[in-house]
Amino acid sequence: MSDGDSLAVHFCTLTDAQASEHIYMGNLKRALEARGVRAVEDWREADVVHLFEVNFFTRDALLGGNVATLLGILRSDTPVVVSTDDLYFIDRPDLTARPELYGLNRRTQRWLFERADRVIAISESVESALPVDHTEVVRHGVREEYFAETESAQTESMETEATDGDPVVFHASLASKRKNPEAVLELAERLDARVVLAGSGWDERVPDRLRDENVEVRGYVPEDELVEWYHRADVFYFPTRHEGFGLPVLEAMAAGCAVVTTDAYAVPEVAGDAAVLADPDEVDAHVEEIRRLLGDDDARRELSRAAVERAREFSWGDAAAGTERVYRDAAETFTTSRSRR
């Protein structure tokens, strides 16, 4: 296959439709198609199969028969590329949804990496934890829809919020253990501001007394509404305990929202100096920094400008270019060796 040939790629994940892998996969597919890469439904028609964060032991994977298909792919003569956020290499079973399956998941994921022709790590932190050396770092991008249009628009938005009522602190995530929901609820208890929560799982966690006071639970929101909240909020709060990348942090920064997050794992790689970083367990510091930003328009604007500038360093176009290079390298290597690891 020459560099000028069009690539046909089959994209595959075993996770449910609301998982972050689908967001990653969808954005990357669009950017790759703009480069002439063709997505194909039948993996047998593909030059390369791209797997996204495969977990063999989800209900959907086991009941849907997709595991059998995946095993067929891995035994075939089609090159395989795997993207991973390294969840099962964090040595923190307590942060996983099913701690009792941690060991099994870790072993099967390691086996998958060894069988793959190339592994894409979405951050340097992920790459450093991988047990194989046929890896390459390709960072996520952020869609243009998230970016604040102009500096004046950001300023106008802040002034509008100031006259519309209480300041807004926004949080978006699945309310899983590794997202540190306890910190989110503690902050809401202590903060004299409106706290808006987007994402699945919060209905079961937020007590009625907080809903009656200052917490609004939005549940799963579509992307256009998510963009609106990033632009509308005064501060985005993301007290995560583990992130292979931290796409919500990047999206909020692109929207010009001041971000208070943690120094966990890959988050500093994304945020740089354009967000407030703190230890995930230091909720006192989280509260203090958010109060400071809510009370200081100039500090918030300065952080907003830095955030947008930093977010411009990440694009799905760059991610697609890097991913296509990995595809071609995998295809060339596989054609030369004609053997699976």
Buried (B, 14 or more C-beta within 10 A) or exposed (E): EEEEEEBBBBBBBBBEEEBBBBBBBEBBBEBBEEEEBEBBEEBEEBBBBBBBBBBBEBEBBEEEEBBEEBEEBBEBEBBBBBBBBBBBBBEBBEBBBEEEBBEEBBEBBBEBBEBBBBBBBBBEBBBEBBEBEBBBBBBBBBBEEBBBEEEEEBBEBBEEBEEEEEBBBBBBBBBBBBBBBEBBBBBBBEBEBBBBBBBEBBEEBBEEEBEEEBBBBBEBBEEEEBBEBBBBBBBBBBBBBBBBBBBBBBBBBBBBBBBBBBEBBBBBBBBBEBBBBBEBBBBEBBBBBBBBBBEEBEBBBEBBBBBBEBBEBBBBEBBBBBBBBBBBBBBBEBEEEEEBE
